[in-house]
Amino acid sequence: MTHQHKRPYSIGELSRLTAVSIETIRYYEHKGILPEPGRTTGGNRQYDQEHLVQLSFVKNCRDLGFPLKEISELSTLMNTDDFCCNHLREATVAHTRKIEDKIASLQSMLSKLETMTKTCAQSQSTSCSVIEELLIPSRGNQAS
């Protein structure tokens, strides 16, 4: 459903419609991810339907974990004559792989932490198996 809105949106209205904070909207403008809006004679920002659509796109991408640089590139690409659906599909497939890699890394960390916790004697002793495990030189296969 698209919003049919004839008059300009204030920054507060845009924030409410997209669930993006006012500070974040200003940040996106500053970074060029969201185009600068028009201004009233009093200097207040005036957003239009294109701003609403663009900000919704950015928010939805951020909710899926896309980095701002990639969102900016996709947004620029979408507004060219060269754009086709495969460009966005390729980006989502690549992003999916990054998430899968991150999940695998987190699962590995969780497993190691669980193993360390199980070996802990839970005593008042100065000898601690968790600390001993943490002091072992890295074998280069763990995140740092």
N, C-alpha and C positions, 0 to 999 in steps of 0.2 A: 504494500500500500504506500503510495507516495503522498507526501503532504502538499496540498495545494494551498499556498500561502502567498498572497499578493504583496503584502507590505513586508518590509525588511524585518529580519529577526534581530533582536538584541543579543548580546553575548550571553546573557542569562537565559534567554529562550533557547538559544542554540545548545547551551549546556544542558538544560533540562530535557530537550528532545533527544539528545544523543548520549546522555549520562557520561559526558566528558567534562571534567572540571574547567572552570574559567581559566585557571592558570595553565592548564594543559593546552587549551585552545590557543592562548597567547604564545605558548612555547612552539606549537606547530606552525603558527604564522611566522614567528621569528626564524625558524629553521627552513621555511619555504615549503613545508609539507602541505600547508593550507594557504591558499592565496590571501593576500591582504584584502580585507573588506573595505567597502566604501565607508565614509565617515559623515556624520551629521555636521552641521555648522558648529555644534558644541563639541565636536571631537569624538562622539560615541561611535563605536563600530556598528555597521549595518550589514548583516549577512543576508545572502539570498539562498534560493533553492540549491544552487550549485555548491555552495559552502556546506549545506546540510548533507547533501549526497557525498561529497568528498570527505567530510568529517566522519560520516557513518562508515565509509569504506576504511578509513584509517583506523577507527576504533575496532571494527570487526577484525581487521588484520592484526592489530595489537593483541586483541583477546585470544587470537590463535598463536601468539608468540612471534610473529614476524618482526624482525628488527626495523627500525625507522628508515634506515638507508634503503633496505629492500622495498619497503612500502613506497617510498618516494620514487624509486626506479620503476616499480610496477605502475604507479599512478601516471608517471610521465609516459611510459610505454602505452598505456591504455588510451592516451589522448593523441596517439599518432596513427597515421594511415597504415603503418606496418603491423599493427596489433592484430593478433588472432588468439582464440581461446587457448591454443596450445602453449602460448607464452605463460599464461597464468597457471595452467596445468603443470608445466615443467617446474615452475617456482613452488607450487604446492607439493609436488612429489619430492623435490629437493629438501623442502622444509620438513616434510614428514620423516625423511631419513635422518635429519639432524635430531628431531625429537626422539626417534627410536634409539639413536646412539646415546642420547642423554639419559633416556630411561634405562638402558643397559648399564650405563655408568653408575647411575643412582642405585640400581639393584645390586651391583657389585659392592658399592660402598655400604649399603644396608647389610648385606651378607657378612662383610668383614666386621662391621660394628657389632652385629649379633654374635658372631664367633668370639670376638674380644670380650663381650659382656658375659658370655657363658663361661669363659675361662677364669673370670674374676672370682677370687676366693671370698670377696665381701668381708674382709677382716680389717681390723685396726692395725694390721702389720704394716711396716714400712715397705715391704716387698709388694709390688703391684704388677700383676701380669699385663694389665692394660697399658701402663706406662712402658713396661719392657717391650711390648709389641710396637708401641709408637716410636720407640727409640731405634728400631731396626732400620738400617739404611734401605731406602726405597729401591725397588728392583726395576724402576722405570716404567711400570705398567699401570700405575695408579695416577689419578688426577692430582695435580698439585695446586 
